[in-house]
Amino acid sequence: MLDKEAKIYIAGHRGLVGSAIVKNLKSKGYTNLIFRTHKELDLTDTLKVSQFFENEKPSYVILAAAKVGGIVANNTYRADFIYENLMIQNNVIHQSYKHGVKKLLFLGSTCIYPKNCPQPMKEDYLLTDTLEYTNEPYAIAKIAGIKMCESYNLQYGTNFISVMPTNLYGPNDNFDLEKSHVLPALIRKMHLGKALENDNWDAISSDLNTLPIEGVNGNSSRQDILSVLDKYGIKKKDHNIHLEIWGTGKPMREFLWSEDMADACVFLMKQRDFNDCYDQDNKEVRNTHINIGTGVDISIKDLAELIQQKIGFKGELYFNTEKPDGTLKKLTDPSKLHDLGWKHTVSLSQGIEQVYSWYTTKN
């Protein structure tokens, strides 16, 4: 159960995941919610996290805070990704134990599964083979979080559960072209590409003023704007716009609307305890986490064409095969969650329309 009046701490409440969970909790009548911005509380600071738990004494914790990014960011900032995520997890999970938190939900990612994992990916496939190299540090941190929850439960009798969402998208997504995942990156690139092919410099300026690219904003010269757009694959050639996409377009990816994911998290907080997540007759307790996904995937090429259709971008899509594809297929098996009675409600086509509407309204 999840007490309506109890104090619930949502770590990472401003991000894609955390903001969706806050919205879902509020819609269900949970009002005693607490959060801190990164400026107010650095979760990598052990002393400050300890003081926060001592002062606030939350009954429930949802750990959605993490350092996240796409292929480029994960591969470039490898030390930052493993250090910051391990520190965040260690501090929040340990202080939850020390201060008697009734239940904690830890959010991971399906990148925890092996690069050549059998498809669809079942929870039991964790740690059965080598990880994808580009995001190995992030994945190892998330695996450590799962094992930390399991270990505290087994040693101290805590009730910490873990969920592994598939690729998420939705309101408050990260549209920074250096650090974003593929779906929000494609949406922003095509939005800017459409504005460029329509010679709509007001839309381009508005977008860049909201989220500058490498210091280039809406007040920069048109030459500087065209140069930075070209660098990120939005290329103007004569009167045509060419949009570069990394890889062959063949990799298959699964996408889940963030607000569906949030609903699944709250569902599990209410319906599932750690003791329900494994066979108690087994001497070895493993793979107690639960996948959150749709069980449906799409190629990057088909995704790009779907986004192109929804946005109305008429330019040419160019797949740069010299760039990495990453894992060729990553599809979750969400049957464990489905068997509990939860399924997603928002289709990918609907979700793209909704997140693009949110993005353009925000700008």
C-alpha angles and dihedrals in degrees: 000000000000111000113228094217098041122109112258122194116205110195111204095022095162097056131088093269101035097046091052091051092049090051091049094048092049091050089055094051102263106143106160094083124147131192142159131210118235088254090055095044127015103204091203089064106091097196095049093048090050091051091048093054092045092052100039102032097198117201094208132028131198110193105206097140115113144136104253139174147141132276095289096048094043093050096042101044098039096145093047092051097051096039099046096043094047091048093048092049096043093051099044097041094045094047090047088058094044093050098045101250108186096217138000129194116205118198118210133163137250089245084087088082123089120274092243095036118159110259131274094033115237123197089247092066093074113124095004097119147356121313126235104274100223094062100025096119092052092045092050090052091052092047088052089053092054092048092046091055092047092047095049090048093051096043102034104022094243122156104232117151130188132213129191112208121196121232107320133204135171144094115355092022120156110262096174102129093216095051108021129108122250101268100051089040091055092047093052094043092052092044090055092041091054091049090050095050089049091047087237100158092166090064091046092049092047091051094048093045089055094046116009119206113227090335094310110128138169092281094057120105118275089243091057091046093050090047095054092042089052090051090056094048103268100120128180112209114179103306095336132089119220118195117203120214121189118246134002098305089238101107114107120227136182120218130196127193106245094229090055088052090051091052090052091051094052089044090055093044087057100038110030134061128183092255089059092056100073144030104266091206090068116096091209118058112205141149097020092154122107126225118231112201148111100250088229126104140186134199118255088240093055090044091053092049091048091052090045090054094047094048096040096234108163100188129108123276112221120193111208103212091187088071122080123269097201117208110356096220132016114171123156126222101224094177093116089058093041090053088057089058105260127119133163120261107193118079121217091248091053092044094053090052091049097046092046089051089050092048095050092045090051090053 
